[in-house]
Amino acid sequence: MDLFRNKNGRVFYIEPAHKLKIDQNKLQNCRSNILNLVNVL
């Protein structure tokens, strides 16, 4: 559970699923980069 305060002091909640989706995208990018490196070598 991630709680953040914006500049007005209000607390808002970031969905874990959204965070997970970002992490999956990063993972996919890393995988692609590794495959590209292997192909170059």
DRENDO-1510 file (C-alpha; in Angstrom, 1 decimal, always signed):
<recs>
REC; n; res; u; v; w
REC; 1; MET; +0.0; +0.0; +0.0 .
REC; 2; ASP; +1.6; +3.2; -1.2 .
REC; 3; LEU; +0.4; +6.5; +0.2 .
REC; 4; PHE; +1.7; +9.8; -1.0 .
REC; 5; ARG; +1.0; +13.4; -0.1 .
REC; 6; ASN; +0.6; +16.0; -2.9 .
REC; 7; LYS; +1.5; +19.6; -2.3 .
REC; 8; ASN; -1.9; +20.4; -0.8 .
REC; 9; GLY; -1.3; +17.8; +1.9 .
REC; 10; ARG; -3.9; +15.5; +0.6 .
REC; 11; VAL; -3.1; +11.8; +0.8 .
REC; 12; PHE; -3.7; +9.8; -2.3 .
REC; 13; TYR; -3.3; +6.1; -3.0 .
REC; 14; ILE; -1.4; +4.5; -5.8 .
REC; 15; GLU; -2.8; +1.2; -7.0 .
REC; 16; PRO; -0.4; -1.7; -6.6 .
REC; 17; ALA; -1.6; -3.2; -9.9 .
REC; 18; HIS; -0.5; +0.0; -11.7 .
REC; 19; LYS; +2.9; -0.3; -10.1 .
REC; 20; LEU; +3.1; -3.9; -11.0 .
REC; 21; LYS; +2.3; -3.1; -14.6 .
REC; 22; ILE; +5.2; -0.6; -14.7 .
REC; 23; ASP; +7.5; -3.2; -13.2 .
REC; 24; GLN; +6.5; -5.7; -15.8 .
REC; 25; ASN; +7.2; -3.2; -18.6 .
REC; 26; LYS; +10.7; -2.5; -17.1 .
REC; 27; LEU; +11.2; -6.3; -17.0 .
REC; 28; GLN; +10.1; -6.7; -20.6 .
REC; 29; ASN; +12.5; -3.9; -21.7 .
REC; 30; CYS; +15.4; -5.5; -19.8 .
REC; 31; ARG; +14.7; -8.8; -21.5 .
REC; 32; SER; +14.6; -7.2; -24.9 .
REC; 33; ASN; +17.8; -5.4; -24.2 .
REC; 34; ILE; +19.6; -8.6; -23.1 .
REC; 35; LEU; +18.3; -10.4; -26.2 .
REC; 36; ASN; +19.5; -7.6; -28.4 .
REC; 37; LEU; +23.0; -7.7; -26.8 .
REC; 38; VAL; +23.2; -11.4; -27.3 .
REC; 39; ASN; +22.3; -11.0; -31.0 .
REC; 40; VAL; +24.9; -8.4; -31.5 .
REC; 41; LEU; +27.6; -10.6; -29.9 .
</recs>
